[in-house]
Amino acid sequence: MRWKIELFHKILKSGRKAEDSKLRTAQRLTNIIAIFCITSWRIFWMTMLNRASHHCPARVALTPKEIGLLQHMIIKKSLHTESSPLSECLLQIAKLGGSLARASDPPPTP
């Protein structure tokens, strides 16, 4: 199970730019760490779900509102709200985090 802990830590650290937030109070730091932990856990959970069942629909892990929001944030609006696979949504989330998604790149598994 150590690899899962390392994977979660990698997700938690990558693409966050926590050092750039420059929060000066302990309360603000606590809030941002809590948000980072929650979002990192959801990405970790979706990654594990996608590995277990590669053809899993996105609605299993994301609400229709979240899928719609993801669709509006991405320039290439190729997501279909109810029928898109989770792997496609994970690719779009990875693009938001800075993945280039080139043809020669492996799939974005954190």
N, C-alpha and C positions, 0 to 999 in steps of 0.2 A: 504493500500500500504506500510505500515511500514515494513512488513515482507520481502518485496522485497528489500528494502533498507538494512535491516539487512543481507539478503542473499548475496547481492552484496558485502557488507563489509566483510562477512565471506570468500567469494571467493577471494577478494582482499588480505586478510591477510594470508590465508592458503597456505602452500607449497611454499611461495615466498622466505623466508629467507632474507628479505630486510635488516635486521640488520647486516647480514654477508657480505654485499657488501662493506661496509667501504669506501664509496665514500666521498671524502673530499671537493669537490667544489659544489657550488649551481647548476651550470649548469649540472653536472653529476647526481646529485640527482633529478633534474627536469626531465632529460631524462629517468631515471629508473622509476620514478613515472608515467610518461606518458606511458611507455611501459607496466607497471603493470596494469594501468587503462584500456588500450586497450584490453589486453589479458583477464583481468577479465570480462570486458563487454561482450566479445565474448563468454566466458564460461557461463556467466549468461544468455545470449540470447539463446545459444544452450540448456541450461537446461530448460528454459521456453518453448522453441519450442518442446523439447522432452516431457515435461509434457502435452502440449496441444495436441500433436499428437504422441503417443508412437511408431507408425510404420512409422515414417517419414524417408525417405532415407537420408543418410549422405550428398549427393550431394546438398541438399537444403541449408546446412549451411557451408559446406566445399568444397573447390575446389578439383578437382582430384589430383593436386599437393600436397595439404595439406594432403589428405587421403593417397597418396603414401608415403609421408614423415613420416606420423604416422605409416604406415605399416612397413617401414624400421627401425624405432626406437624401435619397439616392437619385442621382441625375438620370440614370438608366432605369426607368420604371418597369422592370420586368417581373416584379413580384405580383402574383395573383393572391388576393387576400386569404382565401380559404384553401386553395389547392397547392400552394407552393411547398416544396419539401423543406425540412429544417436545415438541410445542408446548404440550400440556396440562401436562406436567411442568415446563417452563420457566415457565409461568404460576404454578404452585404454588410454585416456588423464588422467583419474584419476590415472591409474597405473603409468604414468610418474610422477605424483605429489606425489606418495608414497602410494597409496591405495594398500592393499594387495589382495583385491578381493577374499577373502575366501568364501566358500560356505555358511557359517553361517552369513556372513556380509550382511547388507542391501545394496541395490544399492547405488552407490556413488552420492547422490544428495548433493551438497555442502550446 
